[in-house]
Amino acid sequence: MATTRLQLIAHLTYPELTDRFRTCRDGRQKARWQALWLMSQPEQPCSARQAAALVGLTADAVRKLVRRYNAAGPQAVERNPGGTGRVPRLTAAQQEQLQTELLGRAPDGGLWSGPKLARRIAELTGRPMHKATGWEWLRKLGFTPQRPRPRHAQAATVQEQAVWKKKSGRPGRPTPHGRAESAGGGLV
């Protein structure tokens, strides 16, 4: 059974669609306008599948776009201008509050960690958060792990290091012949 081709309602003429497609600066909207433009060509209009293949969308996405365009007109193509995405979990004020808290100690008195921050954000927002996301927020807010490097178990004490430095004296300088000079200036 053959399906009927989706038809565009003439909210805009072919030259107007051409102009919208060519002047659009937002990449996602440009792909939408191009799909509509391809499907509205007077001589050989493309099908939704053909237009989708040419603009990098799925055929289903183009079909939904055509239905939205037919129902609401040109403003349906321009929905989500700028691609702002979803609303951030924390408001700007909450982020500032959190940054101030991060400058101090964690609630348990230790250092801040991903799981601790995730629990704090969950308290602020009332929504659960995975501990790995807490670590991502630590990094996003400009904090890095501040832990001193571990000391080698067999490292010399401060006194042993001082004795070694006194005994070693001035290290010899290499000569052009590959031998080191002694402190007196002659070759060793």
N, C-alpha and C positions, 0 to 999 in steps of 0.2 A: 504494500500500500504506500503510495507516494504521499509525502507530507507537503503541505503548501508552504511557499516561501514567505518569510516574515515581510510585511510591508511597512514602510515608514509612513507615518502621518506627516503631511507637509507643514510642519511647524515653521521650518526654514526652507528657503529655496536652495537649489543645488549651488548657485554662486555664494549664497550666505554660508552654507556648510563648508564650502571650500575656503572661504575667508576665515571662519572660526578655526578650522583645522590648521591653516598656515600661520595664523597669528598667535596661536596658543603657546604659552611658554612652560606650562606645567606638563611634565612628561606623561603622567597618567591620564590627564584630561586630553592631551593631544592624541593619545592612542584611541580614546573613546571617540573623539571627533573624527579621526581618520576612519574608524570602522563605520561610523554613520555615513561619512562622505562616500566611502567605497560602495556601500549598500544603496546609495541614492543616485549613483551615476546614471545618466539618462540612457546611454546606448547599451551598456552591458553591466547591469548592477551585480555586485557580488552577493553570494549567499552569506549567512552568518558564519558558516564554517570557513569559507574562503577568506572573508574579511578578518576573522580571528587569526588565521594562519599568517596573514600579511602583517598584522600589527602586533603580534605576540601575546594575544589573549586567548582564552579558551572559547570554544564555540558557545558553551553555556553562558559565559560572562557576556558575550556579545548579544545573545538572545535576551538576557535579563536587561541589558542596557537598552535594547530596542523597545522592550515592553515599558521600561521606565520613561524613555523618551516619548513614546506614543501617549502615555498617560499624563505626564507632567510637563512635557515640552523641554526646551533647552536648559532650563535650570536643573533638570534631572541629571544632565551630563556634568554639570559643574558642582555637584554635591561633593562634600569633603574637600573644599578648595585648600590647597597647600598641604594636604596630607597630614593633618595634625595628629592623627592617631588617637589612641585612647587617653583618657585623663590620667595624669600621673597619680601614683599612690599617695604621695605626700605633697601637700601644698607648699608654696614657697615659704610661708611662715613656719610650717612644721619642719622644713628642711633647715631653716636658720636655727630653730630651737634645738634640733638634733645636733647640728654642728657645735653649738655652745655646750651641749651635754657631753659631746665627744671630747672636748678639750679637758674635761675633768675625768674623774675616775668612774668606772662602771658601777652599777648599783651594788655589786658584791664587794667592791673595794679594789678589784684587780684591774687588769687592762681590758679594753674593749675588744671583743672578738665578733666574728660573723654571727654566731648563734645568739650572743647577748644583744647585738644590735637588732637582729630579727625579732627577738622577743619585745624589745622596746618599741619598734615600729608597729608591731601587732597591737601593743597597748595603745599607741597613739591613734591608729586607724580603726581598730576594732575588727581587723581582718587578719587571718593567720598568714604567716610568711615562712618560707623555708629558710633554714639556716644558711644555705649557700647564697640566697638572695641577700641576706644580711651582709655577707662578705662583699658582694657586688656593690651594695650601698656604701659600705665603708670606703671602698675604692672610689666610687662616684663622688663622694663628699670630700675626697682629697686626702684620705688617711691611708697610711701604709704601715705595715708591721714594724714596730720599734722594739725589737728584742736584740740585746747584745749577742754577738757571736759566742758560742760556747768555748770555754777555755780547754785546751788540750790537757788530758789527764796527766801526762808526763812532762808538762812544760816546766821550765826552770822558774824558781822563785825570783822575786825582785832582787834579793841579795845575790843569788847565783848569777843573774844577768849582769849585775854591776861588777862582780869579780871578773867575769869573762871579758867585759868591755875593757877593764883596766889591763888585763893580761895581754889582750890582743894588740894593744898599741895602735900605731898608725899602719893601715894596710899598705903593702908594697904597691908601687905603681909599675905597670908593665912597660917594658922598653920595646923598641922596634924589633929586637931579637927574640921577644917572647919571654925574657927573664925579668924577674922583679928586682927593683933597686932596693938596697937596704936603707936604713935610716941615715947612714953616713953618706949616702950618695953614690956608692960604688955598686957594682953588680954582685949579686949573691951567687 
